[in-house]
Amino acid sequence: MLAFMPAEKYPEAVLLDLDDATTTTMKQLAYRKPIKVSFLDPATKRIDRGAFNGLFESVVEAKKEQFIADLGASSNEQLPKYFL
């Protein structure tokens, strides 16, 4: 939900809603044709490094100048461990 307002202001930006609860974002921004990509392992709720890397590789390939990211608690807590 937090990503909605900046996404409205910057329609050309790549929007990354990286938390578990993306239903609101998916509905409110349906006109932008969002693609849901899960990078959390459903069994462990931990970041799947391959899926996560693939997501960010596709973001780089988009060659956009602006990115909006809503991390959410489940992802935010794990990111420091991911980068170690």
N, C-alpha and C positions, 0 to 999 in steps of 0.2 A: 504494500500500500504506500509506503514511503516513497517509492520510486515513481509513483503516478504523477505527482505535481511537476517535478523536473522533466519528466518525459513529455508532458504537455507543452512545456516551455521550449524544449529542444527536440523537435520532432525528427531531426536527422541523426540524433545521437543513438548509439547502441545502448540498449537498456538491458542490464543484467540484474534480475531479481533472484538472488542466490539463497534465499531462505526456503524452508520447507512449505510455507504457506503462500503459494503463488496464485491461488484461486482468484482473489480479488483483482490482482494485477492482470491476470489472463482475461478476465471479463471486461474490466474497465478499458484495457488497451487492445481489445479484440480487433479494432480497426487497423492496428499496426501489424496484424497477423503474427502474433508471438509464437515462438517455437519453444516448447518445454523440453529442457534437457536436464536430466537428473545426474548429479555426480556424487550423490551420497549412496553408499552401499545400504540397501534396505534392511539387511540383517544386522549390521553393526552400527549403522548411522554415522559411519566415518567416511571421510572423503576418499573416493576412488581416484587415485592419482592419474590414471590413464584417461578417465573421462574428464577430469578437471583440466588436465593439460590440453586435451583435445578441444575443450570449450574455449580456452584462451587462445589456442592456435587459430581457431575459426574467427575469433574476435580480431586478432591481428590481421588476418587475411581480408577482413571487411574494409580495412583502410579508411576508417572514419576518424574524424578529429575529436569527437566527444564521446565519452562513455559515462553512463550513470549506473552505479552499482549499489544495490540494497543487499547487504550481506545477511542480515538476520542472525540471531543468537547462535543457532546450531553450527553455522559455517564460521562465524566470527571467532568462536572459541577455539576452533581447530586450525585456523590459518597459521598461527605462529608455529605450531607443530609441523604443519605441512612444509614450511620453508626451511626447517632445520635439516 
